[in-house]
Amino acid sequence: MKSRIVFFGIGLLLIGFSQVHAATNYCNHALFPIQPQAEWTYTGDWLDSENEGYSLSVQSVFTRGEKSTAMLNFSSDALGETAYPLLFECNASNGITLVELNNVVIPLPNGTVVKLTLNEQSGAILPPMNQIQIGYSWPFVLDFKGSYTSVKGKSIAVGVRVEVNSQLSEILEEYEVPAGVFENVYVVRQDVSMQLTLAKMKKPIRTLNASRTWYLAEGVGPVSAIFLDAVSELISYSLPDAE
């Protein structure tokens, strides 16, 4: 009797594992195909050295029920040797959302340092593909908590709020970057607002309002972005599911 129960339990586990393996990857968005082992590498004209740039690499994707969770690493020579983990959640109704980004250390030119951790978020980085059409707009808000360390080593608690309002403006037949010429490139115009607030202060001490243009190639992912007159472009990528 016990052996039958054991075999029955193993059978349920095998069925469960097979379902997880065959489950839909909701993070595999047509405009940002987050797949296991996928990687994108970029460079930008604001960087001092041609060897500097940044990359996104997918470490894992796990689906349970109708939600996928993806872990990506963000790395940049400008931020040192540390790779910062990004946790995304994706589903059919909300698209791709960023839910975790911890202990990001941003060195400033004057020798000071800002350290931030994502506290709250709302909206989506990218809504589901079936919602995206020319003129469609969507919000994305990130609230960070952290600290600012002065040159003298004094630490001050800070909050940073990032609001992004995106709208699909056009779809280009072709668009060229160092990684190649890509077809069906979606051009997303974004109004970006960033606010820096010190602890115990209601009003922000610094506010930045700017525009960003994001280029995403269907089946490839982000290929370029223009922000504050700086340009980043895709120089290489790897999508295992497309090989």
C-alpha positions in Angstrom: 0.0 0.0 0.0 2.8 2.4 0.9 4.7 1.7 -2.3 1.5 2.5 -4.3 1.2 5.8 -2.5 4.9 6.6 -3.2 4.6 5.8 -6.9 1.4 7.8 -7.1 3.2 10.8 -5.5 6.1 10.5 -7.9 3.7 10.3 -10.8 2.0 13.6 -9.6 5.5 15.2 -9.4 6.4 14.1 -12.9 3.1 15.4 -14.3 3.7 18.7 -12.5 7.2 19.0 -13.7 6.1 18.3 -17.3 3.5 20.9 -17.1 5.9 23.5 -15.9 8.4 22.6 -18.6 5.7 23.0 -21.3 4.1 26.1 -19.8 3.8 29.3 -21.7 6.6 31.8 -21.2 4.7 35.0 -20.7 7.9 37.0 -20.7 8.7 36.0 -24.3 7.2 39.2 -25.6 7.4 39.9 -29.3 9.2 43.2 -28.7 11.3 41.9 -25.8 11.8 38.1 -26.1 13.0 37.3 -22.6 14.1 33.7 -23.0 16.5 31.5 -20.9 20.1 32.4 -21.9 19.1 35.3 -24.1 21.5 38.3 -24.0 21.7 41.8 -25.4 24.8 44.0 -25.4 24.7 47.8 -26.0 27.1 50.7 -26.4 26.4 54.5 -26.1 28.0 57.6 -27.4 28.0 59.3 -23.9 30.6 56.8 -22.6 34.2 57.8 -22.4 35.6 54.5 -23.7 34.6 52.3 -26.6 35.1 49.4 -24.2 32.4 50.6 -21.9 28.7 49.6 -22.4 26.1 47.6 -20.8 24.4 44.2 -21.2 21.3 42.4 -20.2 21.4 38.6 -19.8 18.6 36.3 -18.9 19.5 33.9 -16.0 16.3 32.0 -15.6 12.6 32.0 -16.5 10.0 30.1 -14.5 6.3 29.8 -15.2 3.7 28.9 -12.6 0.1 29.0 -13.5 -0.6 32.1 -15.6 2.5 34.1 -14.5 6.1 33.9 -15.6 9.0 35.2 -13.5 12.3 36.1 -15.2 15.6 36.9 -13.6 18.0 39.1 -15.6 21.4 40.5 -14.9 22.2 44.1 -15.8 26.0 44.8 -16.0 27.9 47.9 -17.0 31.6 48.9 -16.9 30.4 52.3 -15.8 28.9 50.8 -12.6 31.9 48.5 -11.8 32.1 44.8 -11.9 28.9 44.1 -10.1 26.0 42.6 -12.0 22.6 43.8 -10.8 19.8 41.3 -10.8 16.4 42.4 -12.2 13.3 40.5 -11.4 10.5 40.7 -14.0 6.9 39.3 -13.8 4.9 38.8 -16.9 1.3 37.6 -17.7 -1.1 37.8 -20.6 -3.1 40.7 -19.2 -0.3 43.0 -17.9 2.7 42.3 -20.1 6.2 42.8 -18.6 6.6 44.5 -15.2 9.8 45.1 -13.2 9.2 44.0 -9.6 12.6 43.9 -8.0 15.9 45.9 -8.3 18.0 46.0 -5.2 21.1 47.8 -3.9 22.0 49.7 -7.1 25.1 51.8 -6.4 25.5 54.8 -8.7 28.8 56.6 -8.4 28.5 60.3 -9.2 31.3 62.5 -10.9 32.0 64.5 -7.7 32.9 61.3 -5.7 29.5 60.9 -4.0 27.4 57.8 -4.2 23.7 57.1 -4.4 22.4 53.6 -3.4 18.9 52.7 -4.4 16.4 49.8 -4.0 13.1 49.5 -5.7 10.3 50.0 -3.2 7.1 50.1 -5.2 6.1 50.0 -8.9 3.0 50.2 -11.0 2.2 49.9 -14.7 4.2 48.0 -17.3 7.4 48.3 -19.1 5.6 46.7 -22.1 1.9 45.9 -22.2 0.8 42.7 -24.0 1.5 42.7 -27.7 -2.2 42.6 -28.7 -2.7 46.0 -27.0 0.1 47.8 -28.8 -0.9 49.8 -31.8 0.0 53.2 -33.1 -1.3 55.9 -30.7 -1.6 53.4 -27.7 -0.1 54.8 -24.5 0.7 53.3 -21.1 2.2 54.4 -17.8 5.1 53.0 -15.8 6.1 54.2 -12.3 9.0 53.2 -10.1 9.6 54.4 -6.5 13.0 53.8 -5.0 14.3 54.2 -1.5 17.9 54.6 -0.7 20.8 56.7 0.5 23.1 59.5 -0.7 26.6 59.4 0.7 28.5 62.7 0.5 32.3 63.1 -0.1 32.8 63.3 3.7 31.0 60.0 4.2 27.8 61.4 5.6 24.7 59.2 4.6 21.3 60.8 3.9 18.1 58.9 3.3 16.6 59.7 -0.1 13.7 58.7 -2.3 13.6 58.7 -6.1 10.4 58.5 -8.2 10.5 57.7 -11.9 7.4 58.2 -14.0 7.4 57.1 -17.6 4.4 57.7 -20.0 4.9 55.8 -23.2 3.2 55.9 -26.6 3.7 54.0 -29.8 4.3 56.6 -32.4 5.2 54.6 -35.5 6.4 51.3 -36.9 9.5 51.5 -39.2 10.0 49.0 -42.0 13.7 49.0 -41.3 16.2 50.4 -38.8 19.9 50.0 -38.7 22.2 49.7 -35.7 25.7 48.1 -35.3 24.1 44.7 -34.7 22.4 44.8 -38.1 19.4 46.0 -40.1 16.1 45.0 -38.4 12.6 45.0 -39.8 9.3 46.0 -38.1 10.9 48.3 -35.5 8.4 49.9 -33.1 9.2 53.5 -32.1 8.0 54.3 -28.6 8.1 58.0 -27.4 8.4 58.4 -23.7 7.9 61.3 -21.3 10.2 60.7 -18.4 10.0 62.5 -15.0 12.5 61.9 -12.2 12.2 63.3 -8.7 14.8 63.2 -5.9 13.4 63.7 -2.3 15.4 63.9 0.9 14.0 62.1 4.0 11.3 63.9 5.9 10.8 66.4 3.0 7.5 66.3 1.1 8.7 68.3 -1.9 11.5 67.0 -4.2 14.8 68.9 -4.2 15.6 67.9 -7.8 13.3 67.2 -10.7 14.2 66.1 -14.2 11.8 66.1 -17.1 13.0 64.7 -20.4 11.9 62.8 -23.5 13.2 59.3 -24.5 12.8 57.4 -27.7 12.9 53.7 -27.6 13.3 51.4 -30.7 12.2 47.8 -30.4 12.6 45.3 -33.2 10.0 42.6 -33.5 11.4 39.2 -32.5 14.7 40.8 -31.3 14.0 43.3 -28.5 15.3 46.8 -27.8 17.8 47.9 -30.4 18.3 51.6 -29.6 17.3 54.3 -27.2 17.8 58.1 -27.3 17.7 59.9 -23.9 19.2 63.3 -22.9 20.9 63.5 -26.3 22.7 60.3 -25.6 22.3 57.3 -27.9 22.6 53.6 -27.0 22.6 51.0 -29.7 22.5 47.2 -29.9 25.9 45.8 -30.9 25.2 42.0 -30.4 22.5 39.7 -29.2 21.8 36.0 -28.7 18.3 34.5 -28.7 18.5 30.7 -28.2 14.9 30.1 -29.3 15.7 31.8 -32.6 18.9 29.8 -33.3 
